[in-house]
Structure formats: C-alpha cells, structure tokens
C-alpha cells in the first residue's frame, strides 16, 4: 500500500470543479486537487447520445479518508449520477505520502 489514494471525477464547468476542489481541500478530505484541462465526453443519457464539455479533477488523499472523500464529492456534485472513481496507487514517493497524510491530519 502506498499511503496515497487517488479519486477522479468530472464536473460540468471549471467553476464547479474549482468550488468543490477548494472546499474539499479546506475540509481536509483531500490534500490536493488537480483540475485538468477541459475535455469532451460522449455518453448515452436517458436514451440519447450526448456530447458535453467536462472538467476532470484528480484528488489526492489517504487511503483511510478515501471513502469519506468520495461520499462528500457525491454530496457536493451537481450531477445526478457523477462518476466518482477510486484509482489504485501501487507506490508513492514516501515524502509525498507523508505530506498528503500531514495535510489531511491538520
């Protein structure tokens, strides 16, 4: 186990991504949130093929806080069914894992 957990989700706007990311870092559920470049998603919703711009966010937290982070993202998210995915981390730099743990513990 690496000591770091990654959680990925998508938002419908940069403003929503920034608002939620800032709140989760302030709440100490995430040590860091990387708001990535806007991309295009293609998916079926309610029987209709959709295409929309979305903003991906990658949150870094500890394994012990991962589930709480995912639950809080779901509470704050404006999508009916947000994609909230925990990504496996096989290994992390020890000094970075320590920093993540310190940020969450503050």
C-alpha positions as CSV (number, residue, x, y, z in Angstrom):
1,X,0.0,0.0,0.0
2,X,1.3,3.4,-1.0
3,X,-0.2,5.7,1.7
4,X,-1.9,7.7,-1.1
5,X,-5.3,7.3,-2.6
6,X,-6.5,8.9,-5.9
7,X,-10.1,9.9,-6.6
8,X,-11.2,11.0,-10.0
9,X,-14.3,12.8,-11.0
10,X,-15.7,15.1,-13.7
11,X,-17.6,18.4,-13.4
12,X,-19.7,20.3,-15.9
13,X,-17.7,23.5,-15.6
14,X,-14.4,24.9,-14.4
15,X,-16.3,26.9,-11.7
16,X,-17.9,23.8,-10.2
17,X,-14.7,21.9,-10.3
18,X,-12.8,24.8,-8.5
19,X,-15.6,25.3,-5.9
20,X,-15.7,21.7,-4.9
21,X,-12.0,21.1,-5.0
22,X,-11.3,24.2,-2.8
23,X,-14.0,23.1,-0.3
24,X,-12.6,19.5,-0.1
25,X,-9.1,20.7,0.5
26,X,-10.3,23.2,3.1
27,X,-12.3,20.4,4.8
28,X,-9.0,18.3,4.8
29,X,-10.6,15.4,2.9
30,X,-8.1,16.0,0.1
31,X,-4.5,17.1,0.4
32,X,-4.5,18.4,-3.2
33,X,-6.9,18.6,-6.2
34,X,-5.6,18.8,-9.8
35,X,-8.1,20.5,-12.1
36,X,-7.2,19.2,-15.5
37,X,-7.9,20.6,-18.9
38,X,-11.5,20.6,-20.1
39,X,-12.3,17.7,-22.4
40,X,-15.2,16.3,-24.3
41,X,-17.3,13.4,-23.0
42,X,-19.6,11.2,-25.2
43,X,-22.2,9.1,-23.4
44,X,-25.8,7.9,-23.5
45,X,-28.1,9.5,-21.0
46,X,-31.9,8.8,-20.9
47,X,-31.7,7.0,-24.2
48,X,-30.0,10.0,-26.0
49,X,-26.4,10.1,-27.2
50,X,-24.9,13.2,-25.6
51,X,-21.7,15.1,-26.1
52,X,-20.6,17.7,-23.5
53,X,-17.6,19.5,-22.2
54,X,-16.4,18.3,-18.8
55,X,-13.6,19.2,-16.4
56,X,-11.7,16.3,-14.8
57,X,-10.4,16.6,-11.3
58,X,-7.9,14.3,-9.6
59,X,-8.0,14.4,-5.8
60,X,-5.1,13.1,-3.6
61,X,-6.0,11.8,-0.1
62,X,-5.0,9.0,2.3
63,X,-6.5,5.5,1.9
64,X,-8.3,5.9,5.3
65,X,-10.1,9.1,4.1
66,X,-10.8,7.9,0.5
67,X,-14.4,6.7,1.2
68,X,-15.3,9.9,3.1
69,X,-13.9,12.0,0.3
70,X,-15.9,10.0,-2.3
71,X,-19.1,10.4,-0.2
72,X,-18.5,14.2,0.2
73,X,-17.9,14.6,-3.6
74,X,-21.3,12.9,-4.2
75,X,-23.0,15.3,-1.7
76,X,-21.5,18.4,-3.4
77,X,-21.7,17.3,-7.0
78,X,-24.3,18.8,-9.2
79,X,-24.7,15.8,-11.5
80,X,-27.5,13.2,-10.8
81,X,-25.0,10.4,-11.3
82,X,-21.5,11.6,-11.0
83,X,-18.6,9.4,-12.0
84,X,-16.5,9.2,-8.8
85,X,-13.8,6.7,-9.2
86,X,-11.0,5.5,-6.8
87,X,-7.8,4.8,-8.7
88,X,-5.2,2.3,-7.5
89,X,-1.9,3.6,-6.4
90,X,0.7,0.9,-6.2
91,X,3.5,3.1,-5.0
92,X,4.1,6.7,-3.9
93,X,7.2,8.6,-3.0
94,X,7.5,8.4,0.8
95,X,8.0,12.1,1.3
96,X,4.9,12.8,-0.9
97,X,2.8,10.3,1.0
98,X,3.9,11.9,4.3
99,X,2.9,15.3,3.0
100,X,-0.5,14.0,2.0
101,X,-1.0,12.5,5.4
102,X,0.1,15.7,7.1
103,X,-2.3,17.8,5.1
104,X,-5.3,15.5,5.9
105,X,-4.4,15.5,9.6
106,X,-4.2,19.3,10.1
